[in-house]
Amino acid sequence: MLINLLCIALIGFIIWWFWLYKPTNDSSVDASTLILVKDGVYTPARIKISANTPAEITFLRQDKSGCSATVLLPDLEISQDLALDKTTTIALPALEKGEYPFHCQMQMYKGVLIVE
C-alpha cells in the first residue's frame, strides 16, 4: 500500500514538473543579463526586451544533462549549443512585439522572450 502511494505521488510530481510547472520570474534583459541553465529550468525563464532594437541574451549552462546542451528559438530559426560552465551569447535581431518561446530540443527546459 505504501509503495503504491509513493508511486502515485512520484507520477504526480513528474506530471507537474514536465508539463504543468510554469516559472513566473520576470526579468529585463540587457547585455549583462545572464540566463542560468540549471536543475531543469532556465532562470529567469521570462525575458523582457525592447521591440525594434537588436539585443543579446547570454546563457550559462551549469546542468550536465544532455538536454540542456542546446537552446532553440524556433520562431527565429536559432539553434545554439551551450558549453558546460561557460557563457554563450546569442545576438537577436530587432524583433516586433510579441512572445518568442525558447526551449531545449526536447522542450523540457522552457522559457519565453517577451518583446514589448
Secondary structure, DSSP 8 states (H G I E B T S, - for coil): -HHHHHHHHHHHHHHIIIII-----EEE--TT-EEEEETTEEES-EEEE-TTS-EEEEEEE----GGGGEEEEGGGTEEEE--BTSEEEEEE----SEEEEEE-TTS-SEEEEEE-
